[in-house]
Amino acid sequence: MIVLLVLPASYSAVTLTIDQARKEGIKQFVGKEFANHTVINQVYKSRNNELVLTVVGDPISEEELETIRQKQASYGIQSVQLKVNQVHNSTKLDSETTKNFTKTLTSISIKKTL
């Protein structure tokens, strides 16, 4: 009977510890590896194990992104899929970029009010 109580509690404790470590790793990763960029939105989707960042500033090349992805292991988040949406510094944004940027800002303000 005691085993039936201890087992689920142990599983929950381990799961909580792993989730907490992942969140801390993501926080440190974004803070350090994207320090030279402005991250306007950061969403971790646990269902897909995906981190989606929206970054404003100078373009990040595919080579730079690959280098950043290779550093994920040192933060303990090597299994997290990284997706970076970029909004470039420009006085002339195309309509699709402007639409996505506005959508992102709207979703951020909605999340903050909830």
The 8 nearest C-alpha neighbors of each residue, nearest first, counted from 0:
[[1, 3, 2, 4, 5, 6, 7, 8],
 [2, 0, 4, 3, 5, 6, 7, 8],
 [1, 3, 5, 4, 0, 6, 7, 8],
 [4, 2, 0, 1, 5, 6, 7, 8],
 [5, 3, 1, 2, 6, 7, 8, 0],
 [4, 6, 2, 8, 7, 3, 9, 1],
 [5, 7, 9, 8, 4, 3, 2, 10],
 [8, 6, 10, 9, 5, 11, 4, 3],
 [9, 7, 11, 5, 10, 6, 12, 4],
 [10, 8, 12, 6, 11, 7, 5, 13],
 [9, 11, 7, 13, 8, 12, 14, 6],
 [12, 10, 14, 8, 9, 13, 15, 7],
 [11, 13, 9, 15, 10, 14, 16, 8],
 [12, 14, 16, 10, 15, 11, 17, 9],
 [15, 13, 11, 17, 16, 12, 10, 18],
 [14, 16, 18, 12, 13, 17, 11, 19],
 [17, 15, 13, 19, 14, 18, 20, 12],
 [16, 18, 20, 14, 19, 15, 21, 13],
 [19, 17, 21, 15, 20, 16, 14, 22],
 [18, 20, 16, 22, 21, 17, 15, 23],
 [19, 21, 17, 23, 18, 22, 24, 16],
 [22, 20, 24, 18, 19, 23, 25, 17],
 [23, 21, 25, 19, 24, 20, 26, 18],
 [22, 24, 26, 20, 25, 21, 19, 27],
 [25, 23, 74, 21, 27, 22, 26, 28],
 [26, 24, 28, 22, 23, 27, 29, 21],
 [25, 27, 23, 24, 29, 28, 30, 22],
 [26, 28, 30, 24, 25, 29, 31, 23],
 [29, 27, 25, 31, 30, 26, 32, 24],
 [30, 28, 33, 26, 32, 31, 27, 25],
 [31, 29, 27, 28, 34, 33, 32, 26],
 [30, 32, 34, 28, 29, 33, 27, 35],
 [33, 31, 29, 28, 34, 30, 67, 35],
 [32, 34, 36, 29, 35, 31, 30, 38],
 [33, 35, 31, 36, 30, 32, 29, 37],
 [36, 34, 33, 37, 32, 31, 56, 57],
 [37, 35, 33, 34, 56, 38, 54, 55],
 [36, 38, 55, 54, 39, 56, 35, 33],
 [39, 37, 54, 40, 53, 36, 55, 52],
 [40, 38, 53, 54, 37, 55, 41, 52],
 [41, 39, 53, 38, 52, 42, 107, 54],
 [40, 42, 52, 51, 53, 43, 39, 38],
 [43, 41, 51, 50, 44, 52, 40, 49],
 [42, 44, 50, 49, 45, 51, 41, 48],
 [45, 43, 49, 46, 48, 47, 50, 42],
 [44, 46, 48, 47, 43, 49, 50, 79],
 [45, 47, 44, 48, 49, 43, 50, 79],
 [48, 46, 49, 45, 44, 80, 79, 43],
 [49, 47, 45, 79, 44, 46, 80, 50],
 [50, 48, 80, 44, 47, 79, 43, 81],
 [49, 51, 43, 81, 42, 80, 82, 44],
 [52, 50, 82, 42, 41, 83, 81, 43],
 [53, 51, 41, 83, 40, 84, 54, 82],
 [52, 54, 84, 40, 39, 38, 85, 83],
 [53, 55, 38, 85, 37, 39, 86, 52],
 [56, 54, 86, 37, 87, 85, 38, 36],
 [57, 55, 88, 87, 36, 58, 37, 86],
 [56, 58, 87, 88, 59, 55, 36, 86],
 [59, 57, 87, 60, 56, 85, 86, 88],
 [60, 58, 63, 57, 64, 61, 85, 62],
 [59, 61, 63, 62, 58, 64, 65, 57],
 [60, 62, 64, 63, 65, 59, 66, 58],
 [61, 63, 65, 60, 64, 66, 59, 67],
 [64, 62, 66, 60, 65, 61, 59, 67],
 [65, 63, 67, 61, 66, 62, 68, 60],
 [64, 66, 68, 62, 67, 63, 61, 69],
 [67, 65, 63, 69, 64, 68, 62, 70],
 [66, 68, 64, 70, 65, 69, 63, 32],
 [69, 67, 65, 70, 71, 66, 64, 81],
 [68, 70, 66, 67, 71, 65, 72, 77],
 [71, 69, 67, 68, 72, 73, 66, 74],
 [72, 70, 77, 76, 74, 68, 73, 69],
 [73, 71, 77, 75, 74, 70, 76, 69],
 [72, 74, 71, 75, 70, 76, 77, 69],
 [75, 73, 24, 72, 71, 76, 28, 27],
 [76, 74, 72, 73, 77, 24, 71, 21],
 [75, 77, 71, 79, 78, 74, 72, 21],
 [76, 78, 72, 71, 79, 75, 74, 73],
 [77, 79, 76, 80, 48, 72, 75, 71],
 [80, 78, 48, 49, 76, 77, 81, 50],
 [79, 81, 49, 50, 48, 78, 82, 77],
 [82, 80, 50, 49, 51, 79, 83, 68],
 [81, 83, 51, 50, 52, 80, 84, 49],
 [84, 82, 52, 51, 53, 85, 81, 54],
 [85, 83, 53, 52, 54, 82, 86, 51],
 [84, 86, 54, 53, 55, 87, 83, 58],
 [85, 87, 55, 54, 56, 88, 84, 96],
 [88, 86, 56, 57, 55, 58, 89, 85],
 [89, 87, 56, 57, 86, 55, 90, 58],
 [88, 90, 91, 87, 92, 86, 56, 57],
 [89, 91, 92, 88, 87, 93, 97, 86],
 [92, 90, 89, 93, 88, 94, 97, 87],
 [93, 91, 97, 96, 89, 90, 94, 95],
 [92, 94, 96, 95, 97, 91, 98, 89],
 [93, 95, 97, 96, 98, 92, 99, 91],
 [96, 94, 98, 97, 93, 99, 92, 100],
 [97, 95, 99, 98, 93, 94, 100, 92],
 [96, 98, 100, 94, 95, 99, 92, 101],
 [97, 99, 95, 101, 96, 100, 94, 102],
 [100, 98, 102, 96, 101, 97, 103, 95],
 [99, 101, 97, 103, 102, 98, 96, 104],
 [102, 100, 104, 98, 103, 99, 105, 97],
 [101, 103, 99, 105, 100, 104, 98, 106],
 [104, 102, 100, 106, 101, 105, 99, 107],
 [105, 103, 107, 101, 106, 102, 100, 108],
 [106, 104, 102, 108, 103, 107, 101, 109],
 [105, 107, 109, 103, 104, 108, 110, 102],
 [108, 106, 104, 110, 105, 109, 103, 111],
 [107, 109, 111, 105, 110, 106, 104, 112],
 [108, 110, 106, 112, 107, 111, 105, 113],
 [111, 109, 107, 113, 108, 112, 106, 105],
 [112, 110, 108, 109, 113, 107, 106, 105],
 [111, 113, 109, 110, 108, 107, 106, 105],
 [112, 110, 111, 109, 108, 107, 106, 105]]
